[in-house]
Amino acid sequence: MEIQMKMMTEGKPWRHILRFSLPVLAGSLLQQLYNTVDTIIVGRFAGEASLSAVGTTASFRFLFLALAMGFSAGNGVVVAQHYGAGDEKRVRINASAGILFMMILGAIAAAAGIFVARPAYTHLVNVPEDFLDMTLVYFRIYAAGLIFQFGYNIIAAILRAVGDSMATLYFLLISSVLNIGLDLLFVAGFHWGVAGAAEATVISQAASFIAAYFYMRRKYPIFRFRRSEYKWDSEAVRKTVEVGFPISLQLIIVSFGLTFIQRAVNGFGQTMTASFTVGQRIEMYLNLPCSAFQTTLATYTGQNIGAGKIERVKLGARQTIGISVAMTLVISALVWIFAGNIIKLFGLSDEAMVYCLSHLRTIAMINIVLSVYLPLFGVFQGANHSAFPMIVASAALGMRVFVTYMFRYSTFLGHTVIWWNGIFGFGMGCTITWAYYLSGRWQKGSVIAEKAKETGEFENGDT
């Protein structure tokens, strides 16, 4: 059975990286566009209270997304390493076990989300009574569809592991167009408010999962699993958890940290909450290049580690950082220049617009630091060192939370600490990440890499 996929172990690294990352970047852009349109529609047709309700769910929703993305990425790294090593049997076993594991996890997450919604938003996030009921309605509907989110993420991770990043762009296009159309129908047309926005999200995620699953089966014979092949493989699941747990834990810690920051935001009132909701939506655009390159380097590193090409990994990492910084600079400049025009689209009050403008222009400068080191997380994840990005992210976010609560009522920063906290956290993260990368410790620990080293299969990278 021949694997009909794209190898990233030969040729010029930057070409592979750009070819792989551009569809990932475009897909992430689509996701952010429909999230932005979703926010605009809710803000304009359901009001500022509804906008605050949807926005305040973001940090806790990210907790469940962290599980979906983390364990899926872990399975993707394992599949990529076996693919780079040419082991078709293990590619197939790990992929089928990964799908089963993620569907079970998705069902558990859906039930947990519905059950913990009220205590979480009442006590942990401290949502004001003004929009607590709307927050609970939105999140519970969203949680009911988590199984589709988990299903889509594992299929997308498997496809990326074998070099197919373009397919995920198609699925996200389907999801984005459908989500926007249903938002207009349910929120603007039927006036269903936050419930309509949540239902639109669930339906679009289900459509994306179904499209991804049938695409994978149709295009890749190796992934046409029989029903009997979806069985629990302890070794495959162990490897997925071993690589994926630190990635998930990193994202979960980020989610909890952002939840505490959201709590601080809510303490400044509904106007600040609405402003922060819009600011976060736009801030995500600034993070797109470095996040896309992190995903790319995880696959690129996994395949090249499997093939025993450490020097090629280093070359690809250097080239990727340069591209990441250049793209982020361009996007930051655009956000700085057009921030005022962008904010007007969301229907914020004048006071909220002032907060949001300051937020965006500050973040446009600070996020350049993020682009200098975040892609290297992909190198560590692809080399089975996914625990280190978790440690760095935890330290950076811990610093952001500490600074936020230390200075939120001070004359030094006051409410502006909500967006200035990033310079402290990202600065720390950048320093630690580069120190670890330059130490070379991330090169040790991959079972496949060690086997390649023992047999003398390590090669120099292409230029």
C-alpha positions in Angstrom: 0.0 0.0 0.0 1.7 3.2 -1.2 1.5 6.4 0.8 0.5 9.1 -1.6 1.6 12.2 0.4 4.1 15.0 0.5 7.6 14.5 2.0 9.3 17.5 3.6 12.7 15.7 4.0 14.2 16.7 0.6 14.6 20.0 -1.3 14.9 23.6 0.0 13.4 23.9 3.5 11.9 27.4 3.1 10.0 26.3 0.0 8.4 23.4 1.9 7.7 25.6 4.9 6.0 28.3 2.8 4.1 25.8 0.7 2.8 24.0 3.8 2.3 27.1 6.0 0.4 29.3 3.6 -2.7 27.1 3.5 -2.5 26.8 7.3 -2.2 30.6 7.5 -5.1 31.1 5.1 -7.2 28.6 7.1 -6.5 30.4 10.3 -7.3 33.7 8.6 -10.7 32.2 7.6 -11.3 31.1 11.1 -10.6 34.5 12.5 -12.6 36.2 9.7 -15.7 34.2 10.6 -15.1 34.8 14.3 -14.8 38.5 13.6 -18.0 38.5 11.5 -19.7 36.5 14.2 -18.7 39.2 16.7 -19.8 42.0 14.4 -23.2 40.4 13.7 -23.8 39.8 17.5 -22.7 43.3 18.4 -24.9 45.0 15.8 -28.0 42.8 15.9 -28.1 41.6 19.5 -26.5 44.4 21.4 -23.4 45.1 23.6 -24.7 42.9 26.4 -24.9 39.9 24.0 -21.5 40.8 22.6 -20.0 40.8 26.2 -21.7 37.4 26.9 -20.2 35.8 23.8 -16.8 37.4 24.4 -16.6 36.3 28.1 -16.9 32.7 27.1 -13.8 32.8 24.9 -11.2 31.9 27.6 -13.2 29.0 28.9 -14.0 27.7 25.4 -10.3 27.8 24.7 -9.9 25.2 27.5 -11.8 22.6 25.5 -10.2 23.7 22.3 -6.8 23.1 24.0 -7.7 19.5 24.6 -8.8 19.1 21.0 -5.7 20.8 19.5 -3.2 19.4 21.9 -3.9 15.7 21.7 -4.6 16.0 17.9 -1.2 17.7 17.5 0.4 14.9 19.6 -1.0 12.2 17.4 0.0 14.2 14.3 3.6 14.4 15.5 3.7 10.6 16.0 2.2 10.0 12.6 4.6 12.5 11.0 7.6 10.7 12.6 6.6 7.3 11.4 5.8 8.7 7.9 9.3 10.3 7.8 10.7 6.9 8.7 8.7 5.2 6.0 6.7 3.0 8.4 3.3 2.7 6.7 2.0 0.2 9.2 2.5 2.4 12.2 1.2 5.4 10.3 -2.1 3.5 9.8 -2.3 2.2 13.4 -1.6 5.5 15.0 -4.0 7.4 12.8 -7.0 5.0 13.5 -6.3 4.9 17.2 -6.0 8.6 17.3 -9.4 9.1 15.7 -11.1 6.7 18.2 -9.4 8.3 21.1 -10.3 11.9 20.1 -14.0 11.0 19.5 -14.3 9.5 22.9 -12.5 12.5 24.5 -14.8 14.8 22.5 -18.0 13.2 23.9 -16.6 13.4 27.5 -15.7 17.1 27.0 -19.2 17.9 25.7 -20.8 16.4 28.8 -18.3 18.1 31.1 -18.8 21.5 29.5 -22.6 21.4 29.9 -22.3 20.3 33.5 -19.7 22.8 34.7 -20.9 25.8 32.8 -22.8 27.6 35.7 -20.2 27.1 38.5 -17.3 28.0 36.1 -18.9 31.3 34.8 -20.4 32.2 38.2 -17.4 31.6 40.4 -14.3 31.3 38.3 -14.9 33.9 35.5 -17.1 36.0 37.7 -19.5 37.0 34.9 -21.8 39.9 35.9 -25.5 39.1 36.4 -26.3 41.5 33.6 -25.3 38.9 31.0 -24.7 35.7 32.9 -27.8 33.9 31.6 -26.9 34.7 28.0 -23.3 33.5 28.6 -24.6 30.2 29.9 -27.0 29.7 26.9 -24.2 30.4 24.4 -21.6 28.1 26.1 -23.9 25.2 26.7 -25.0 25.0 23.1 -21.4 25.4 22.0 -20.3 22.6 24.4 -22.9 20.2 23.0 -21.1 20.3 19.6 -17.6 19.7 21.0 -17.4 16.2 19.6 -17.4 17.7 16.1 -14.6 20.1 17.0 -12.5 17.2 18.4 -13.3 15.1 15.3 -12.2 17.8 12.9 -9.0 18.5 14.7 -7.7 14.9 14.7 -8.5 14.5 11.0 -6.8 17.8 10.2 -3.7 16.8 12.3 -3.4 13.5 10.5 -3.6 15.2 7.1 -1.0 17.8 8.1 1.3 15.1 9.4 1.6 13.6 5.9 2.1 17.0 4.3 -1.5 17.9 3.2 -2.2 21.3 4.7 -4.2 22.6 1.7 -7.1 20.3 2.5 -7.7 22.0 5.9 -8.1 25.3 4.0 -11.0 23.8 2.1 -12.8 22.5 5.2 -12.4 25.8 7.0 -13.7 27.6 3.9 -16.9 25.4 4.1 -17.1 26.1 7.8 -16.6 29.8 7.6 -19.1 30.5 4.8 -21.7 28.3 6.5 -21.1 29.9 9.9 -21.5 33.5 8.5 -24.6 32.6 6.5 -26.2 30.9 9.5 -25.2 33.9 11.8 -27.0 36.2 9.5 -30.0 33.9 9.3 -30.3 33.0 13.0 -29.1 36.3 14.7 -30.0 39.0 12.2 -32.9 37.3 10.6 -34.6 35.2 13.3 -33.3 37.3 16.2 -32.3 34.3 18.2 -29.5 36.3 19.9 -26.6 34.4 21.4 -28.4 31.0 21.0 -28.5 31.6 17.3 -24.8 32.4 17.2 -23.9 29.3 19.1 -26.1 27.1 16.9 -24.5 28.5 13.8 -21.0 27.6 15.2 -22.0 24.0 16.1 -23.6 23.3 12.7 -20.6 24.7 10.8 -18.2 22.6 12.9 -20.2 19.5 12.1 -20.1 20.2 8.4 -16.3 20.8 8.5 -15.8 17.4 10.4 -17.9 15.4 7.9 -16.2 17.0 4.9 -12.7 16.3 6.4 -13.5 12.7 7.2 -14.8 11.8 3.7 -12.0 13.7 2.0 -9.4 11.7 4.0 -11.0 8.4 3.1 -11.4 9.3 -0.6 -8.0 10.7 -1.3 -5.7 8.5 0.8 -6.2 4.7 0.5 -4.0 4.2 3.6 -6.7 6.0 5.7 -9.7 4.0 4.5 -10.2 2.2 7.8 -12.7 -0.6 8.2 -15.0 -0.3 11.2 -13.1 -3.1 12.9 -9.9 -1.1 12.7 -11.2 1.6 15.0 -10.0 -0.2 18.1 -8.1 0.8 21.2 -4.3 0.5 20.7 -2.7 1.2 24.0 0.8 1.8 22.5 -0.6 4.3 20.0 -2.7 6.1 22.5 0.2 6.2 25.0 2.4 7.9 22.3 -0.3 10.3 21.4 -0.8 11.2 25.1 2.9 11.4 25.8 3.4 14.0 23.0 0.0 15.6 23.2 -0.5 16.0 26.9 2.2 18.7 27.3 0.8 20.5 24.3 -2.7 20.3 25.7 -1.5 21.3 29.2 0.3 24.3 27.7 -2.9 25.4 26.1 -5.0 24.7 29.2 -2.7 26.7 31.3 -3.0 29.5 28.8 -6.8 29.1 29.0 -6.8 29.4 32.8 -4.4 32.3 32.7 -6.6 34.1 30.1 -9.6 33.3 32.3 -8.0 35.2 35.2 -7.2 38.1 32.9 -10.8 38.0 31.7 -11.9 38.1 35.4 -9.8 41.3 35.8 -11.3 42.7 32.6 -14.9 42.0 33.9 -14.0 43.9 37.1 -13.8 47.1 35.0 -17.4 46.7 33.8 -19.4 45.8 30.7 -17.8 48.6 28.6 -14.3 47.2 29.1 -15.5 43.7 28.6 -17.0 44.6 25.2 -13.8 46.5 24.3 -11.6 43.5 25.3 -13.8 41.1 23.3 -13.2 43.1 20.1 -9.6 43.7 20.9 -9.0 40.0 21.4 -10.7 39.2 18.1 -8.4 41.5 16.2 -5.4 40.6 18.2 -5.7 37.0 16.9 -4.8 38.3 13.4 -1.5 39.4 14.7 -0.8 35.9 16.0 -1.6 34.1 12.8 1.8 34.0 11.1 3.8 32.7 14.2 1.0 30.2 15.0 0.9 28.9 11.4 4.7 28.5 11.4 4.6 26.7 14.8 2.2 24.2 13.2 4.4 23.9 10.1 7.6 23.4 12.0 6.0 20.6 14.1 5.2 18.6 11.0 8.5 19.6 9.3 10.6 18.6 12.3 8.6 15.4 12.9 9.3 14.2 9.4 12.9 15.2 9.3 13.6 13.8 12.8 12.0 10.5 11.6 14.4 10.7 8.6 17.4 11.5 10.8 18.1 15.0 9.4 18.8 17.2 12.4 20.8 19.9 10.5 18.0 20.2 8.1 15.6 20.9 11.0 17.9 23.7 12.2 18.1 25.3 8.8 14.3 25.2 8.4 13.9 26.8 11.9 16.2 29.7 11.1 14.4 30.4 7.8 11.0 30.1 9.4 11.8 32.7 12.1 12.8 35.2 9.5 9.6 34.8 7.5 7.5 34.9 10.7 8.9 38.2 11.8 8.5 39.8 8.4 4.9 38.8 8.1 4.1 39.9 11.6 5.7 43.3 11.0 3.5 43.9 8.0 0.3 42.8 9.8 1.2 44.9 12.8 1.7 48.0 10.7 -1.7 47.5 9.0 -3.4 47.1 12.4 -1.8 50.2 13.8 -2.8 52.3 10.8 -6.4 51.1 10.4 -7.3 50.2 14.0 -9.8 53.0 14.3 -11.6 52.1 11.1 -11.7 48.4 12.1 -13.1 49.1 15.5 -16.0 51.1 14.1 -17.4 47.9 12.4 -18.3 46.4 15.8 -20.8 48.9 17.0 -19.0 49.7 20.3 -19.8 52.7 22.4 -17.5 55.7 22.2 -15.9 54.9 25.6 -15.3 51.2 24.5 -13.8 52.4 21.3 -11.2 54.5 23.1 -10.2 51.5 25.2 -10.0 49.2 22.2 -7.9 51.6 20.1 -5.3 51.8 22.9 -5.4 48.0 23.2 -4.8 47.3 19.6 -2.0 49.8 19.0 -0.1 48.4 22.0 -0.5 44.8 21.0 0.6 45.6 17.4 4.0 46.5 18.9 4.2 43.8 21.5 3.3 40.8 19.4 6.4 41.3 17.2 8.2 39.7 20.2 5.9 36.7 19.9 6.9 36.1 16.3 10.6 35.8 17.2 10.2 32.7 19.3 6.7 31.0 19.1 7.5 29.1 15.8 10.4 27.3 17.7 7.7 25.6 19.8 6.9 23.6 16.7 10.6 22.4 16.6 10.4 21.2 20.2 7.0 19.5 19.6 8.2 17.7 16.5 11.3 16.5 18.3 9.2 15.0 21.2 10.1 17.9 23.6 6.6 19.3 23.8 6.9 19.7 27.6 9.3 22.6 27.2 6.8 24.9 25.3 4.4 24.1 28.1 6.9 25.3 30.7 7.7 28.5 28.7 4.0 29.3 28.0 3.2 28.7 31.7 6.0 31.0 32.9 5.1 33.7 30.3 1.4 33.6 31.1 2.1 33.5 34.9 4.0 36.7 34.5 1.2 38.3 32.5 -1.4 37.4 35.2 0.9 38.5 38.0 1.5 41.9 36.4 -2.2 42.3 35.6 -3.3 41.9 39.2 -0.3 43.8 40.6 -0.9 46.9 38.6 -4.6 47.0 37.6 -5.5 49.6 40.1 -2.1 51.4 40.2 -1.4 54.9 38.9 1.5 53.4 36.9 -0.6 51.3 34.4 -4.2 51.0 35.8 -6.6 49.5 33.3 -4.0 49.6 30.5 -2.2 46.7 32.1 -4.8 44.5 30.4 -2.9 44.9 27.2 0.6 46.0 28.4 1.0 42.7 30.4 2.2 41.0 27.2 5.6 42.8 27.1 6.5 41.2 30.4 5.3 37.7 29.5 6.5 37.5 25.9 9.8 39.0 26.8 10.4 36.3 29.3 9.2 33.6 26.9 11.5 34.8 24.1 14.6 34.7 26.4 13.9 31.2 27.8 13.0 29.7 24.4 16.1 30.9 22.5 18.3 29.8 25.4 16.9 26.3 25.2 17.1 26.1 21.4 20.7 27.3 21.3 21.6 24.7 24.0 20.7 21.9 21.6 18.9 19.8 24.3 15.8 19.5 22.2 17.8 17.3 19.8 17.8 14.4 22.3 14.9 12.1 23.2 13.1 11.0 20.1 13.1 7.3 19.8 13.0 7.3 16.0 15.8 9.9 16.0 18.0 7.8 18.3 17.5 4.8 16.1 18.5 6.8 13.1 21.6 8.1 14.9 22.6 4.5 15.9 22.5 3.4 12.3 24.3 6.4 11.0 21.4 7.8 9.0 21.7 11.4 10.2 22.4 13.8 7.3 23.1 17.4 6.7 20.3 19.7 5.7 19.8 21.1 2.2 20.5 24.8 1.6 
